[in-house]
Amino acid sequence: MLIAIALAAASCWKVDEDKSMCAGTDLVLRFTVEDGVQRAASGGPRNIDVFLFDEQGVFVDSRHAANVASGEMKVAFNVEQGVYHAVCWANVDGALTAIRRNGTLGTSFVELTSSEHGSQLWYAPGKAPAFENNDLGLHRVVVDGTDETVVEFTFAKAHRTVEVYAVGFNSVRSEFSPVVEHAGACGRYDFMLQADPQPVVLRKAMDPDFSRGDDVYAATFTAMLHPLRGSEHVRLINPADGAPIASVDLTQYVAANDIDDDSDIAVAFVYDEFEAKVSVQLPRWSNNEIIPEL
């Protein structure tokens, strides 16, 4: 008998199953993505982690849903009548980023675990990451005691891709393989999507990008999205001695090139052998409308 009751209770936690023996209410969370995003495209939500807290912010339960890129995105809980707060992440992979749940909404966070780049994170309920928005009302879920409560959330992008290119350096040194740093990147979000005030430095070697040319090196960073306030820089490093070759302030760069503060960024360090200097430019192949000459 005890085994039968346990199995029936477990079925209450799944969507579209028999609810005749459920003691509480089925809380079903359905998810969409913000307008203009192709879900199945690279970078869209692939897996979901949903965390449910009570009205005081104490952890109640969690769900994980994998392989949601093309199917319906939804998870279900069986809960008592009351007020809850839901926090939802997509694409936390455990290798590049990890969830640290510490018992309450206020002490839990997602952090970067790689020294090179993070996951292509998404967050729901959708709001602008780290833009001074701590409104718990967005996360509020009211379960009224009926058989089923359905809530719809929209995932918003919580990551930024920074593509960095080095062009023309083979004229200085054959097979030159520079290193690039993304300094001031966000290394942690709390569960209210506020950025940790202590930034991190991401670093990686650049690889030849023959699709762009014979003398082009490239590296891509995927970092947690937060407002650019003069705190993020990209630096090109000489691998021989670790000295910086050139640097760009991303706040100034996006302003000069009319790039939105929350958009992906592409930047090229271009060496001019005639003037023997490095300039910072928007790559020719960027989708941005401003296309300077290299």
C-alpha positions in Angstrom: 0.0 0.0 0.0 2.8 2.4 0.9 4.5 1.7 -2.4 1.3 2.4 -4.3 0.7 5.7 -2.6 4.3 6.8 -3.2 4.0 5.9 -6.9 0.8 7.9 -7.2 2.3 10.9 -5.5 5.3 10.8 -7.9 2.9 10.9 -10.9 1.4 14.2 -9.6 4.8 15.8 -10.4 4.5 14.9 -14.1 2.6 16.7 -16.8 -0.4 15.0 -18.5 -0.6 12.1 -16.1 -3.5 10.8 -13.9 -4.1 13.2 -11.1 -6.8 11.4 -9.2 -4.6 10.6 -6.2 -2.8 14.0 -6.0 -3.1 15.8 -2.7 -2.2 19.2 -3.9 -2.4 21.4 -7.0 -0.5 20.7 -10.2 1.5 23.8 -10.9 2.4 23.8 -14.6 5.0 26.3 -15.9 5.1 26.8 -19.7 7.9 28.7 -21.4 8.4 30.7 -24.6 11.4 32.7 -25.7 11.5 36.5 -26.3 10.4 37.8 -29.7 12.6 37.2 -32.7 14.5 34.2 -31.3 14.6 30.9 -33.2 14.5 28.3 -30.4 16.2 25.5 -32.4 19.0 27.8 -33.5 22.4 27.7 -31.9 22.3 29.5 -28.6 18.6 29.0 -27.9 17.3 27.2 -24.8 18.3 23.5 -24.8 17.7 22.5 -21.2 15.7 24.1 -18.4 16.3 24.2 -14.6 13.3 25.5 -12.6 13.5 26.4 -8.9 10.5 27.0 -6.7 10.6 28.9 -3.5 7.9 29.7 -1.0 6.7 33.2 -0.2 9.5 33.7 2.3 12.1 32.7 -0.3 12.8 29.2 1.2 13.5 26.5 -1.4 10.6 24.1 -2.0 11.5 22.0 -5.1 13.2 22.0 -8.5 12.8 20.4 -11.9 15.2 19.8 -14.8 14.0 19.3 -18.4 16.5 18.3 -21.1 16.4 18.5 -24.9 13.7 21.2 -25.2 15.1 22.9 -28.3 12.3 21.7 -30.5 9.5 20.4 -28.2 7.1 22.1 -25.8 8.9 23.7 -22.9 7.1 23.0 -19.7 7.6 21.5 -16.2 5.2 20.6 -13.4 5.1 20.6 -9.6 2.5 19.3 -7.2 2.2 21.9 -4.4 -0.2 23.1 -1.7 -2.2 26.3 -2.1 -0.2 29.4 -1.5 2.2 31.9 -2.9 5.5 30.9 -4.5 8.4 32.4 -6.4 9.8 30.7 -9.5 13.3 31.2 -11.0 14.1 29.5 -14.3 17.5 29.1 -16.1 18.2 27.5 -19.5 21.5 26.1 -20.7 23.3 25.8 -17.4 25.6 22.9 -18.4 27.6 22.1 -15.3 30.9 22.4 -17.2 31.0 26.1 -18.1 28.4 27.3 -15.6 27.0 25.8 -12.5 24.0 26.4 -10.1 24.7 26.8 -6.4 21.4 26.4 -4.6 22.0 27.4 -0.9 18.5 26.9 0.5 17.0 30.3 -0.2 16.2 32.5 -3.1 18.5 35.3 -1.8 21.6 33.1 -1.3 21.4 31.0 -4.5 23.4 31.8 -7.6 24.8 30.7 -11.0 28.5 31.0 -11.4 31.1 30.7 -14.2 33.2 27.6 -13.8 35.4 28.0 -16.9 38.4 30.3 -17.3 37.5 30.8 -20.9 33.8 31.3 -21.4 30.4 30.5 -20.1 27.2 28.9 -21.3 24.6 30.6 -23.5 22.3 31.4 -20.5 18.6 32.3 -20.7 16.5 33.4 -17.7 12.8 33.5 -16.9 10.7 35.4 -16.1 12.2 37.5 -18.8 13.7 40.8 -17.7 16.9 42.8 -18.5 19.8 41.2 -16.7 21.3 43.2 -13.9 19.5 46.4 -14.8 18.6 47.3 -11.2 15.5 45.1 -11.3 14.9 43.2 -8.1 11.1 43.1 -8.4 10.0 39.8 -6.8 6.5 40.3 -8.3 7.8 39.1 -11.7 8.5 35.7 -10.1 5.3 35.5 -8.1 3.1 32.4 -8.7 -0.3 32.1 -6.9 -1.7 28.6 -6.5 -5.3 28.9 -5.6 -6.1 25.3 -4.6 -7.8 24.3 -7.9 -6.8 21.1 -9.6 -4.3 22.9 -11.9 -2.6 26.3 -12.1 -0.9 27.1 -15.3 1.7 30.0 -15.5 3.5 31.2 -18.6 7.0 32.6 -18.5 9.2 34.1 -21.3 12.9 33.3 -21.4 15.1 36.3 -22.0 18.7 36.2 -23.1 21.2 36.4 -20.2 24.5 36.1 -22.1 26.6 38.1 -24.5 28.9 36.7 -27.2 32.1 38.7 -27.8 33.9 37.7 -31.0 37.5 38.9 -31.2 39.7 38.9 -34.4 43.4 39.7 -35.0 44.1 40.7 -38.6 47.4 41.3 -40.4 49.8 40.0 -37.7 51.5 37.5 -39.9 53.3 40.4 -41.6 55.0 41.0 -38.2 55.7 37.4 -37.3 55.0 34.2 -39.3 52.5 32.0 -37.6 51.8 34.5 -34.9 49.2 33.1 -32.5 48.0 35.8 -30.1 46.2 35.4 -26.9 43.1 37.5 -26.0 41.6 38.5 -22.7 38.1 39.5 -21.8 38.6 41.5 -18.6 35.8 42.7 -16.4 33.4 39.9 -17.5 30.6 39.0 -15.1 31.4 35.7 -13.3 28.2 35.2 -11.2 24.5 36.0 -11.2 22.3 35.7 -8.1 18.8 34.2 -8.6 17.4 37.7 -9.1 19.7 38.1 -12.1 22.0 40.7 -10.4 25.6 40.6 -11.4 28.4 39.9 -8.9 30.3 43.1 -8.3 33.6 41.2 -8.5 34.4 40.8 -12.3 36.5 38.0 -13.7 39.1 37.8 -16.5 38.6 35.3 -19.3 41.6 34.3 -21.4 42.2 32.0 -24.4 44.5 31.5 -27.3 43.3 32.6 -30.7 43.0 30.1 -33.6 43.4 30.8 -37.3 40.1 31.6 -39.0 40.7 30.6 -42.6 37.0 31.3 -43.5 37.9 35.0 -43.0 41.3 35.0 -44.6 44.8 33.7 -44.5 45.9 36.2 -41.9 43.0 36.2 -39.5 42.9 34.8 -35.9 39.7 34.5 -33.9 38.4 33.7 -30.4 34.9 33.8 -29.1 33.8 34.5 -25.5 30.4 33.8 -24.1 29.9 35.8 -20.9 27.1 36.6 -18.6 25.2 39.7 -19.8 25.4 42.8 -17.7 25.4 46.6 -18.4 28.7 48.0 -19.9 29.8 50.7 -17.5 33.4 51.1 -18.5 34.3 47.9 -16.6 34.9 45.5 -19.6 37.9 45.5 -21.8 39.3 43.2 -24.5 43.0 42.9 -24.7 45.3 41.4 -27.3 48.3 39.7 -25.6 51.7 38.8 -27.0 52.1 35.1 -26.2 55.9 35.5 -26.1 56.1 37.8 -23.1 52.5 38.3 -21.9 52.6 42.0 -22.7 49.5 43.7 -24.1 49.6 44.6 -27.8 46.3 46.5 -27.8 43.2 47.0 -25.7 39.6 48.3 -26.3 37.1 49.6 -23.7 33.9 47.9 -24.7 31.7 50.7 -23.3 33.4 53.2 -25.7 33.4 50.7 -28.5 29.7 50.0 -28.6 28.9 53.7 -28.2 31.2 54.6 -31.2 29.7 51.9 -33.4 26.1 52.3 -32.4 25.8 48.8 -30.9 23.1 48.2 -28.3 24.3 47.7 -24.8 22.8 44.2 -24.6 23.9 43.0 -28.0 26.6 40.6 -29.1 29.9 42.3 -30.0 32.5 41.7 -32.7 35.8 43.6 -32.6 38.9 43.3 -34.7 42.5 44.3 -33.9 44.1 45.2 -37.2 47.8 45.6 -37.7 48.9 48.1 -40.4 52.4 47.2 -41.5 53.0 50.5 -43.3 52.3 52.6 -40.2 53.4 49.8 -37.8 50.5 50.2 -35.5 47.4 48.4 -34.3 43.9 49.9 -34.7 40.6 48.6 -33.3 37.8 48.3 -35.9 34.5 46.8 -36.5 35.0 43.7 -38.7 34.0 43.9 -42.3 31.8 40.8 -41.8 29.9 42.2 -38.9 26.2 42.5 -39.3 26.3 46.0 -37.9 25.5 48.7 -40.4 28.7 50.7 -39.7 31.4 49.1 -41.9 34.7 50.9 -41.9 37.5 50.2 -44.2 40.3 47.9 -42.9 
